């Protein structure tokens, strides 16, 4: 199965970035290719959410279960319903410094059409990479904007 991993260092402390990454319902506001995210169930250290994302002009819909470890700044997710045979991965946040956070997003997938995998996997891999990179850049911009608001608030008399 193809594995896509993207990494971005964000200009905010790990706890701030964790709040932003973990707020999946804000993703449609922050990312133009994320059409909707609806949390349909919440529990202790997990949630189930329905996603609709545009990938290279195609609409992809799925429902995923996310196992959330706030202490480890980690989310592991897997598709429970959707168009791919397999769609799973993780978010992992680690402090780089007191004011920066390394965010790694990994996605592993299987299109599920054996005769077309050779042709579809590279196309899907590129689309998922570009979408994942866009997500991280959008989240980094939000982290930078929030950090800027905090700095301005602290500098105000």
C-alpha positions as CSV (number, residue, x, y, z in Angstrom):
1,X,0.0,0.0,0.0
2,X,1.3,3.5,-0.8
3,X,2.3,5.6,2.1
4,X,2.4,9.4,2.0
5,X,4.1,11.4,4.7
6,X,4.4,15.2,4.9
7,X,6.1,17.2,7.6
8,X,5.9,20.9,8.5
9,X,7.4,22.9,11.3
10,X,4.8,25.3,12.7
11,X,5.6,28.6,14.4
12,X,3.8,27.9,17.7
13,X,4.2,25.9,20.8
14,X,3.1,22.2,20.7
15,X,0.0,22.7,22.9
16,X,-1.3,25.6,20.6
17,X,-0.7,23.6,17.5
18,X,-2.4,20.6,19.1
19,X,-5.5,22.6,19.7
20,X,-5.5,23.7,16.0
21,X,-4.9,20.2,14.6
22,X,-7.4,18.6,16.9
23,X,-10.2,21.1,15.9
24,X,-11.2,19.2,12.7
25,X,-14.5,21.0,12.5
26,X,-12.6,24.2,11.7
27,X,-10.8,22.6,8.7
28,X,-13.3,23.7,6.0
29,X,-12.8,27.3,7.2
30,X,-9.0,27.0,7.0
31,X,-8.6,24.8,3.9
32,X,-10.3,25.4,0.6
33,X,-10.1,21.8,-0.5
34,X,-11.8,20.5,2.6
35,X,-15.5,20.9,1.9
36,X,-16.9,19.6,5.2
37,X,-16.0,17.8,8.3
38,X,-18.8,16.7,10.7
39,X,-18.1,15.0,14.0
40,X,-20.8,12.4,14.4
41,X,-19.7,10.7,17.6
42,X,-17.3,11.6,20.4
43,X,-16.1,9.4,23.2
44,X,-13.3,9.1,25.7
45,X,-10.1,9.5,23.5
46,X,-11.9,9.0,20.2
47,X,-14.2,10.6,17.7
48,X,-15.9,9.5,14.4
49,X,-16.1,12.1,11.7
50,X,-17.5,12.4,8.2
51,X,-15.2,14.1,5.6
52,X,-15.8,15.5,2.2
53,X,-12.6,16.7,0.4
54,X,-11.8,17.8,-3.1
55,X,-8.7,16.0,-4.6
56,X,-7.6,17.2,-8.0
57,X,-11.2,18.0,-9.1
58,X,-12.7,14.8,-7.6
59,X,-14.8,14.7,-4.5
60,X,-13.8,12.1,-2.0
61,X,-16.1,11.2,0.9
62,X,-15.4,8.9,3.9
63,X,-16.1,8.4,7.6
64,X,-13.2,7.8,9.9
65,X,-12.6,6.8,13.5
66,X,-9.8,8.7,15.2
67,X,-8.0,7.5,18.3
68,X,-6.8,10.6,20.1
69,X,-3.9,10.7,22.5
70,X,-3.6,14.3,23.8
71,X,-0.7,13.3,26.1
72,X,1.3,12.1,23.1
73,X,-0.1,14.8,20.7
74,X,-1.1,12.0,18.4
75,X,-4.2,11.1,16.4
76,X,-4.4,7.7,14.6
77,X,-7.3,7.4,12.1
78,X,-8.8,4.8,9.9
79,X,-11.6,4.8,7.4
80,X,-14.7,3.0,8.6
81,X,-16.8,3.8,5.5
82,X,-15.7,5.3,2.2
83,X,-14.5,5.0,-1.4
84,X,-11.1,3.5,-0.7
85,X,-10.5,0.0,0.4
86,X,-8.1,1.3,3.0
87,X,-7.5,4.8,4.1
88,X,-5.6,5.3,7.4
89,X,-2.8,7.2,9.0
90,X,-1.7,9.4,11.8
91,X,-0.9,12.9,13.0
92,X,2.1,13.3,15.2
93,X,3.2,16.5,16.9
94,X,6.5,17.1,18.5
95,X,8.0,20.2,20.0
96,X,11.1,21.4,18.1
97,X,11.7,24.4,20.4
98,X,9.5,26.1,23.0
99,X,8.0,28.1,20.1
100,X,7.9,25.7,17.2
101,X,6.3,22.3,16.6
102,X,7.1,19.6,14.1
103,X,3.9,18.1,12.6
104,X,3.9,14.9,10.6
105,X,0.9,13.7,8.8
106,X,0.9,10.1,7.3
107,X,-1.6,8.6,5.0
108,X,-1.7,5.0,3.8
109,X,-4.2,3.9,1.3
110,X,-5.4,1.2,-1.0
111,X,-7.6,2.0,-3.9
112,X,-9.0,-1.5,-3.9
113,X,-9.1,-2.1,-7.6
114,X,-6.3,-4.5,-8.3
115,X,-6.3,-4.2,-12.1
116,X,-6.1,-0.4,-11.9
117,X,-3.7,0.0,-8.9
118,X,-0.6,0.5,-11.1
119,X,-2.3,3.3,-12.9
120,X,-4.3,4.8,-10.0
121,X,-1.8,4.6,-7.1
122,X,0.6,7.2,-8.5
123,X,-2.2,9.6,-9.3
124,X,-3.8,9.1,-5.8
125,X,-0.4,9.4,-4.1
126,X,0.3,12.8,-5.7
127,X,-3.2,14.1,-5.0
128,X,-3.0,12.9,-1.3
129,X,0.5,14.4,-1.0
130,X,-0.6,17.7,-2.4
131,X,-3.7,17.8,-0.2
132,X,-1.9,16.8,2.9
133,X,0.8,19.4,2.3
134,X,-1.9,22.0,1.8
135,X,-3.5,21.0,5.0
136,X,-0.3,21.4,7.0
137,X,0.5,24.8,5.3
138,X,-3.0,26.0,6.2
139,X,-2.6,24.9,9.8
140,X,0.8,26.5,10.0
141,X,-0.7,29.8,8.7
142,X,-3.4,29.5,11.4
143,X,-0.8,28.8,14.1
144,X,1.3,31.8,12.9
145,X,-1.8,34.1,12.9
146,X,-2.8,33.0,16.4
147,X,0.7,33.5,17.7
148,X,0.7,37.0,16.1
149,X,-2.5,37.8,17.9
150,X,-1.0,36.7,21.2
151,X,2.1,38.8,20.6
152,X,0.0,41.9,19.8
153,X,-2.2,41.3,22.9
154,X,0.9,41.1,25.1
155,X,2.4,44.2,23.6
156,X,-0.8,46.3,24.1
157,X,-0.9,48.5,27.1
